Amino acid sequence: MKNVTLGRTGITVPQNGFGALPIQRIPLEDAVKLLRKAYDGGMRFFDTARAYSDSEEKVGAAFGDGYVKREDIVIATKTGSKTPEEFWEHLETSLDKLKTSYIDIYQFHLMNQCWKPDDGTGMYECMIKAKEQGKIKHIGGTAHKIGIAKELAESGLYESVQYPMSYLATDQEIDLIHLCNENNVGFICMKGLAGGLITNSKAAMAFANQFDGLVPIWGIQRETELNEWLSYMDETPQMDAEIREFIESERKELMGDFCRGCGYCMPCTVGIQINQCNRMTLMLRRAPSDGWLSEYWQAEMNKIEECVNCGACLSKCPYELQIPELLKKNLVDYREVLAGNRKVK
């Protein structure tokens, strides 16, 4: 097992973190069981957010009643606040839901700008004050735009950066890890499975394990998923010729303008489920299933015809994808597969 130190935070944790976004989809009792099993199996880093409905509450239910010593776990959460008033409301709510007196890493969520002192917003000053009050230990930021992430890493203001990173990343994105290391900034790796496109956890783990100062937070919803990640705590996959060759084949197949399924483009003005419909071809190829060809998904895909090219999704996509064009391409491919005119390859 590898221990990772997150830059100048000084926080050192085992190599696998728990991404708590998916537990909002399961009952409280199941979530508590899953979180505690993760701790018992060696995980110590737990990442959630105010925006993840009841995820913080479930983390609090698992660990806030004395099941663990507070100092034995690291809790990272996020605020999507845009004003100082909202910042303090979010922080107090998070502390209450998590049943803790402090948050180890408090992150601005989905940043579209790098908050700085004296920028007129007062947002970074809120972080400083919260840190002085002992309510947070370290200041972090999350981003989906590479330019913002680089600015965070180089600013000297943020102790951690959270950014999507998988073996489908571009060279420019991988350089971000090195930039964080150079600036002694911890790197929290989200979407290590590229929103479900990556199905080989061994290769995903081997990729992440190559880098210093990086903690991947795997989104976990099922016990079977947790067992897989816990098995790597003792026998960590290492990058070798076989895995490297596999990753190269995956990159050739999947690299390019693909939708990561983050959902930040939504809601659609005409009700299209963009985050799923925009990558339907890939999902059929990666996990062929009658489920994707059901009457429900046929109806959802047909909504693409109702697109009015309003451009709302274009302005919100962190990856600057040409969403209307990709939706139409996915619809054509989908209908060919549905009609039996083309096999999923």
C-alpha positions as CSV (number, residue, x, y, z in Angstrom):
1,M,0.0,0.0,0.0
2,K,1.2,3.5,-0.9
3,N,0.7,6.5,1.4
4,V,0.2,9.8,-0.3
5,T,0.9,13.3,1.1
6,L,-1.2,16.1,-0.3
7,G,1.3,18.8,-0.9
8,R,1.7,21.5,1.8
9,T,-1.5,20.4,3.6
10,G,0.8,17.8,5.2
11,I,-2.2,15.4,5.1
12,T,-0.9,11.8,4.5
13,V,-3.5,9.1,3.6
14,P,-3.6,5.7,2.0
15,Q,-3.6,5.7,-1.7
16,N,-7.4,5.3,-2.3
17,G,-10.0,7.9,-1.3
18,F,-13.8,7.5,-1.1
19,G,-15.9,9.7,-3.4
20,A,-19.2,10.1,-1.6
21,L,-21.3,11.5,-4.5
22,P,-22.9,8.1,-5.3
23,I,-24.1,7.4,-1.8
24,Q,-26.8,10.0,-2.2
25,R,-28.6,7.3,-4.3
26,I,-28.7,4.6,-1.6
27,P,-30.6,4.4,1.8
28,L,-28.9,5.9,4.9
29,E,-28.4,2.5,6.5
30,D,-26.6,1.1,3.4
31,A,-24.5,4.2,3.1
32,V,-23.3,4.0,6.7
33,K,-22.4,0.4,6.3
34,L,-20.5,1.1,3.1
35,L,-18.6,4.1,4.6
36,R,-17.7,2.2,7.8
37,K,-16.5,-0.8,5.8
38,A,-14.3,1.6,3.7
39,Y,-12.7,2.8,7.0
40,D,-12.3,-0.6,8.4
41,G,-10.6,-1.6,5.1
42,G,-8.1,1.1,5.3
43,M,-9.6,4.2,3.6
44,R,-9.1,7.4,5.4
45,F,-10.0,10.2,2.9
46,F,-13.7,10.9,2.3
47,D,-14.8,13.6,-0.2
48,T,-18.3,15.0,-0.4
49,A,-20.1,18.3,-1.1
50,R,-22.9,20.5,0.0
51,A,-24.4,20.0,-3.5
52,Y,-24.6,16.2,-3.1
53,S,-28.1,16.2,-1.5
54,D,-27.8,14.0,1.7
55,S,-24.2,12.8,1.1
56,E,-22.8,14.9,4.0
57,E,-25.5,13.7,6.3
58,K,-24.7,10.1,5.6
59,V,-20.9,10.7,6.1
60,G,-21.9,12.3,9.4
61,A,-24.1,9.4,10.4
62,A,-21.2,7.0,9.7
63,F,-18.5,8.8,11.5
64,G,-19.9,11.5,13.7
65,D,-21.1,9.3,16.6
66,G,-17.8,8.1,17.8
67,Y,-17.3,5.2,15.5
68,V,-13.9,6.6,14.7
69,K,-11.7,9.2,16.3
70,R,-12.2,12.4,14.3
71,E,-8.5,12.9,13.8
72,D,-8.2,9.4,12.2
73,I,-10.1,10.4,9.1
74,V,-9.8,13.2,6.6
75,I,-13.1,14.9,5.5
76,A,-13.1,17.1,2.4
77,T,-16.3,18.9,1.3
78,K,-17.2,21.7,-1.0
79,T,-19.3,24.8,-1.3
80,G,-20.8,26.1,-4.4
81,S,-21.4,29.5,-2.8
82,K,-21.2,32.7,-4.9
83,T,-21.5,35.2,-2.1
84,P,-20.0,35.5,1.4
85,E,-23.4,35.2,3.0
86,E,-24.0,31.9,1.1
87,F,-20.5,30.7,2.1
88,W,-21.1,31.0,5.8
89,E,-24.6,29.3,5.4
90,H,-23.0,26.4,3.5
91,L,-20.2,26.0,6.0
92,E,-22.4,25.9,9.0
93,T,-24.8,23.5,7.3
94,S,-21.9,21.2,6.3
95,L,-20.4,21.2,9.8
96,D,-23.9,20.3,11.2
97,K,-24.6,17.5,8.7
98,L,-21.1,16.0,9.0
99,K,-21.3,16.2,12.8
100,T,-17.9,17.7,13.1
101,S,-16.4,20.9,14.5
102,Y,-14.0,21.2,11.6
103,I,-13.5,20.3,7.9
104,D,-10.0,19.1,6.9
105,I,-10.1,20.5,3.3
106,Y,-12.8,23.0,2.4
107,Q,-13.1,23.5,-1.4
108,F,-14.8,26.0,-3.6
109,H,-16.9,23.8,-5.9
110,L,-16.8,23.9,-9.7
111,M,-14.8,27.1,-9.9
112,N,-15.2,29.4,-12.9
113,Q,-12.7,31.8,-11.6
114,C,-9.9,31.7,-9.1
115,W,-11.1,33.6,-6.1
116,K,-8.3,35.8,-4.7
117,P,-7.8,38.3,-1.9
118,D,-9.0,41.8,-2.7
119,D,-10.8,40.7,-5.9
120,G,-13.9,42.5,-4.7
121,T,-15.9,39.3,-4.0
122,G,-14.9,38.6,-0.5
123,M,-14.9,34.9,-1.2
124,Y,-11.3,34.1,-0.5
125,E,-11.4,36.2,2.6
126,C,-14.2,33.9,3.9
127,M,-11.9,31.0,3.6
128,I,-9.1,32.8,5.6
129,K,-11.6,33.8,8.3
130,A,-13.0,30.2,8.5
131,K,-9.4,28.9,8.8
132,E,-8.6,31.4,11.6
133,Q,-11.8,30.3,13.4
134,G,-10.6,26.6,13.2
135,K,-13.7,25.6,11.2
136,I,-11.5,24.5,8.3
137,K,-7.9,23.3,8.2
138,H,-7.0,23.7,4.5
139,I,-8.2,25.7,1.5
140,G,-8.9,23.9,-1.8
141,G,-10.6,24.4,-5.1
142,T,-12.2,22.1,-7.7
143,A,-12.4,22.8,-11.4
144,H,-13.3,21.2,-14.7
145,K,-11.6,23.8,-16.8
146,I,-7.8,23.2,-17.2
147,G,-7.1,26.9,-17.3
148,I,-8.8,27.5,-13.9
149,A,-7.1,24.5,-12.4
150,K,-3.7,25.7,-13.5
151,E,-4.4,29.1,-12.0
152,L,-5.3,27.5,-8.7
153,A,-2.1,25.5,-8.7
154,E,0.1,28.5,-9.4
155,S,-1.7,31.1,-7.3
156,G,0.0,30.2,-4.0
157,L,-3.5,30.5,-2.4
158,Y,-4.9,27.0,-2.6
159,E,-3.4,23.9,-0.9
160,S,-5.3,21.4,-3.0
161,V,-6.7,21.2,-6.5
162,Q,-9.4,18.7,-7.5
163,Y,-9.7,18.0,-11.2
164,P,-11.0,15.1,-13.4
165,M,-8.1,12.7,-14.2
166,S,-8.0,9.3,-15.8
167,Y,-5.9,7.4,-18.3
168,L,-8.0,9.2,-21.0
169,A,-6.5,12.5,-19.9
170,T,-4.6,14.7,-22.4
171,D,-0.9,15.4,-22.0
172,Q,-1.9,18.9,-21.0
173,E,-4.1,17.6,-18.2
174,I,-1.4,15.2,-17.0
175,D,1.0,18.1,-16.9
176,L,-1.4,19.6,-14.3
177,I,-0.3,16.9,-11.8
178,H,3.3,17.9,-12.3
179,L,2.4,21.5,-11.9
180,C,0.7,20.8,-8.6
181,N,3.8,18.9,-7.4
182,E,6.1,21.7,-8.4
183,N,4.0,24.1,-6.4
184,N,3.5,21.8,-3.4
185,V,-0.2,21.6,-4.0
186,G,-2.1,18.4,-3.3
187,F,-3.9,16.8,-6.3
188,I,-7.3,15.2,-5.6
189,C,-8.2,13.1,-8.6
190,M,-12.0,12.9,-9.4
191,K,-13.6,10.9,-12.3
192,G,-10.8,8.4,-12.4
193,L,-13.2,6.1,-14.3
194,A,-14.2,8.9,-16.8
195,G,-17.8,8.9,-15.7
196,G,-18.2,5.2,-16.2
197,L,-16.5,4.9,-19.6
198,I,-13.6,3.1,-18.0
199,T,-14.4,-0.4,-16.7
200,N,-11.0,-1.7,-16.0
201,S,-10.3,-0.7,-12.4
202,K,-6.9,-2.4,-12.3
203,A,-5.7,-0.2,-15.2
204,A,-7.3,2.9,-13.6
205,M,-5.5,2.2,-10.3
206,A,-2.2,1.5,-12.0
207,F,-2.4,4.8,-13.9
208,A,-3.2,6.9,-10.7
209,N,-0.5,5.1,-8.7
210,Q,2.2,6.4,-11.0
211,F,2.0,9.9,-9.6
212,D,3.2,11.5,-6.3
213,G,0.9,13.8,-4.4
214,L,-2.3,12.5,-6.0
215,V,-5.2,10.9,-4.1
216,P,-7.9,9.4,-6.3
217,I,-11.4,9.5,-5.0
218,W,-13.4,6.6,-6.4
219,G,-17.1,7.1,-6.6
220,I,-18.5,4.2,-4.6
221,Q,-22.2,3.1,-4.4
222,R,-22.0,-0.7,-4.1
223,E,-20.2,-3.0,-1.8
224,T,-18.8,-5.0,-4.7
225,E,-17.2,-1.7,-6.0
226,L,-15.8,-1.0,-2.6
227,N,-14.3,-4.6,-2.3
228,E,-12.5,-4.1,-5.6
229,W,-10.8,-0.9,-4.4
230,L,-10.0,-2.3,-1.0
231,S,-8.3,-5.3,-2.6
232,Y,-5.8,-2.9,-4.2
233,M,-4.8,-1.5,-0.8
234,D,-2.7,-4.6,-0.2
235,E,-2.0,-5.6,-3.8
236,T,-1.7,-2.4,-5.7
237,P,-1.7,-2.8,-9.5
238,Q,1.6,-1.5,-11.1
239,M,2.0,0.0,-14.5
240,D,3.6,-2.7,-16.7
241,A,3.8,-3.5,-20.4
242,E,0.4,-5.3,-20.5
243,I,-1.5,-2.5,-18.8
244,R,0.3,0.2,-20.8
245,E,-0.7,-1.6,-24.0
246,F,-4.3,-1.9,-22.8
247,I,-4.4,1.8,-21.9
248,E,-3.0,2.8,-25.3
249,S,-5.7,0.8,-27.0
250,E,-8.4,2.5,-24.8
251,R,-7.0,5.9,-25.6
252,K,-7.1,5.3,-29.3
253,E,-10.8,4.2,-29.0
254,L,-12.1,6.8,-26.6
255,M,-9.9,9.9,-26.8
256,G,-11.3,13.0,-28.5
257,D,-14.5,15.0,-28.0
258,F,-16.3,12.6,-25.7
259,C,-18.8,13.6,-23.0
260,R,-17.6,12.9,-19.4
261,G,-21.2,12.9,-18.1
262,C,-20.6,15.5,-15.5
263,G,-24.0,17.1,-16.1
264,Y,-22.9,20.7,-15.7
265,C,-24.6,21.5,-19.0
266,M,-28.0,20.8,-17.5
267,P,-30.8,21.4,-17.2
268,C,-31.6,21.4,-20.9
269,T,-34.3,23.9,-22.0
270,V,-36.3,21.2,-23.7
271,G,-35.6,18.4,-21.2
272,I,-32.9,16.4,-23.0
273,Q,-30.8,14.3,-20.6
274,I,-27.6,15.6,-22.1
275,N,-25.2,13.9,-19.8
276,Q,-26.4,10.5,-20.9
277,C,-27.7,11.0,-24.4
278,N,-24.5,12.8,-25.4
279,R,-22.4,9.7,-24.9
280,M,-24.9,7.0,-25.6
281,T,-22.8,5.5,-28.5
282,L,-19.9,5.1,-26.1
283,M,-22.1,3.6,-23.4
284,L,-23.5,1.0,-25.8
285,R,-20.0,0.1,-26.9
286,R,-18.6,-0.1,-23.4
287,A,-21.4,-1.9,-21.7
288,P,-23.9,-3.2,-24.3
289,S,-27.2,-3.7,-22.5
290,D,-30.8,-4.0,-23.4
291,G,-31.3,-1.4,-20.8
292,W,-30.0,1.3,-23.0
293,L,-32.3,0.2,-25.8
294,S,-35.4,0.2,-23.6
295,E,-38.5,2.2,-24.4
296,Y,-37.5,4.7,-21.8
297,W,-34.2,5.5,-23.4
298,Q,-35.7,5.4,-26.8
299,A,-38.0,8.2,-25.7
300,E,-35.2,10.1,-24.1
301,M,-33.0,9.9,-27.2
302,N,-35.9,11.0,-29.4
303,K,-36.0,14.3,-27.4
304,I,-32.8,15.2,-29.2
305,E,-35.0,16.0,-32.2
306,E,-36.5,18.8,-30.1
307,C,-33.2,20.6,-29.6
308,V,-33.7,24.3,-30.5
309,N,-29.9,25.1,-30.6
310,C,-30.4,27.7,-27.9
311,G,-26.8,27.4,-26.9
312,A,-27.4,27.3,-23.1
313,C,-25.5,24.0,-22.8
314,L,-22.5,25.3,-24.8
315,S,-21.8,28.1,-22.4
316,K,-21.9,25.7,-19.4
317,C,-19.8,22.8,-20.8
318,P,-16.4,22.8,-19.0
319,Y,-14.9,20.9,-22.0
320,E,-16.3,23.3,-24.6
321,L,-17.9,20.4,-26.5
322,Q,-20.2,21.1,-29.5
323,I,-23.1,19.5,-27.6
324,P,-25.9,19.9,-30.2
325,E,-23.7,18.3,-32.9
326,L,-22.7,15.4,-30.6
327,L,-26.3,14.8,-29.6
328,K,-27.4,14.5,-33.2
329,K,-24.5,12.2,-34.0
330,N,-25.4,10.0,-31.0
331,L,-29.0,9.9,-32.1
332,V,-28.0,8.7,-35.6
333,D,-25.8,6.0,-34.2
334,Y,-28.4,4.9,-31.6
335,R,-31.1,4.5,-34.2
336,E,-28.8,2.4,-36.4
337,V,-28.0,0.1,-33.5
338,L,-31.7,-0.1,-32.5
339,A,-32.7,-1.0,-36.1
340,G,-30.2,-3.7,-36.1
341,N,-28.3,-2.1,-39.0
342,R,-25.1,-1.9,-37.1
343,K,-23.5,-3.9,-34.3
344,V,-22.0,-2.2,-31.3
345,K,-18.2,-2.3,-31.7
